[in-house]
Amino acid sequence: MKIGFGILLDIPTHNFIRQLQLELHQVIGIGMPRQPPHVTFKSPFEVTEIKPYAKYFTQLAAETPAFELSLEGFGHFGEQVLFLDVQENAVLTDFHEQVLQDMRTLFDISPDPYEGSNVKFHTSIAGFQQAEQFQAAQKHIQHYQPDFSFRITELGLFYYLGPGQGWIISQRAELAS
């Protein structure tokens, strides 16, 4: 099975992304993402049993003070993924590095190639199979100027249901006050 960890967004940011996803679906015909908008802080990894990771996840949240997050503007990975850009944040970077260290120490799990010094924190909006769809999406979003800041209060443990099934949040946890 495959799991991953993400930061759950506040209501205004979540609603903006979902509204934009709906518009892109209606205008361009992209499929609607099934998982809720989030910022991944530990990329998906394979496990044989979820319980030890769920216990770690709960403890991590309970020991992590809530912190600020800012998302501003759009970015993209080639012509495949459109995202809302997370602004550089030393607290988030340190948190990410701590989780990577914990994964190595506690579970012998190595970082994904796009983690650590290669990480680009973001919230995915849409993925594209064709360059024309990406270009149409770029044109559609040009009048938006997203700028969101909020205090992170909740994390999600994501569980992969399998090909064509997507991801669910199997567990949520609140950060320390």
N, C-alpha and C positions, 0 to 999 in steps of 0.2 A: 504494500500500500504506500501511498505517497501523501505527505503532509507538508505544510508550510505555515509561516507565521506572518501576520499582517497587522497594521494599525488600522482601526476602523475610523472612518471620517465623521466629522460632526454633521448635523442635519443639513445646514445650508450647502456645504460642499458636496455632500452625497446627492442632494436633490439637483444641484446644478449639473453634475456629471450625468445623472440618470436622464434629465431633461435633454441634454445634448445628445446622449446615446439614442434616445427616442427620435429626436429630429433627424439624426444621421440615418437611422433605420428607415424612417419615412421618406427621406429625400433621396438617399443613395441605395438603400436596400440592404445594408449590412445587418447581420444578425445581432440580436440584443445579447450582450454578455450576461451569463447567468449568475456569476458571483458578484457580490456587492463591491462597490468601489472601495479601494483600500490602498495602503502603501505597504509593500512587502518589505519586511526587515530580516527575514530568513527565507531564502528561496526554497522551493519544494525539494524534498529529499525522501528517499525510500526508507521505510521502517517495516519491521515484521510485527511489531506490537505497538499500539498507540499509547497505552497507559503510562509508561515512564516519561514520555514526551509531554503528555497532558499534565502530569504532575509537575514537571519542570516549568511548563508554560504558566500554570497557575501561580507557582512560587515566583517566577520572574515578574509577573504582573503585580503581585502583592508587594514586591520589594522595589519596584520602579516608581519613582515619583512622577506624577503627571508633568508633561512639558509641552512647550509651544511648538507648533508646526505652521509653516507658511507655504502656500502653493500659489504660484503666480505665473501666468502665461502658459503657452503650449510648447511642447517639444515633440520630437518623433525619433524613432529608430528606423532609419532608412525610409522606405515607403510602405513599411509593414505595420508599424504601431504608432498611433497618435496618443499622446498623454498630456496630463496636466503636470507641470514641473514643480517639484518640491525644491524649495530654496535651501541652499547649504545651511547646515545646522550642526554645530559641534556636539550638542547633546544627542541628537539622533545618530550621528556617526559613532560616537562613543558607545551608545546603546547597541548598535549593530555589531561593533567590534566585540563587545562583551558577550553577545549571544554567539557569535562565531567561535570565540574562545571556549565558552561553555559547551558548545556542540562538540568541539575537538576533545576537550578534557573529559566530559561526562559520557559521551556517546561515540567517540571516535569517528565523527562525521566531519569531513573536510569541506571547506567553503566551495561554493559553486564558482565557476570562472567569472561570473558577473557580480561577485560579492567582494567585500574587503575594499582594497584600493580601486577596484574596477566598478564599484556600485554606482548606480545612477538612480537615486530615489525618485519615484514618480507614481502617478496614479493613472493606469491605462484607461483610455476612453474607448478606443476601437482598434481592431486589427484588420488588415486588408490583404486580400489575395491578389488584387490587381492594382497596378499603378493608377489607373483611371479613377478608381474608387478613392484612393488616397488623395489624389489631386482635387477631386470634387469635395471631399471632406475639408481639405485645407481652404478651399474657396468658401465653403459654408461657414467656417468658424472665424473668418477674418474680422468680423465685426465684434466679436467677443474679446473682452480683456479681463479674464478671470484673475481675481486677487482675493485669496482667502487666508485667514489666520485664525487658529483656534488652539485650544488646550487639548491635547490628546488625553482621553480618559479611558479608552477601551481598546483591547487587543482581540484579535481573532485567530483561532487555530483552524486552518483550512484543511479540508480532507478531500482528496481527489476521488471522485466516484467512478472514473474510468473513461475510456474513449467515447466521445459523443455525449457524455453525461455531465461533464464539467466538475465544478468544485462547490462544496458547501462549507459553511462555518460550522464545525462540529462542536466548538466550545468558544465562549466569550469570557473575557476576564477584565475586571476594572483595575486600572493602575492605582497605586497608593495615592492618597490625597495630598 
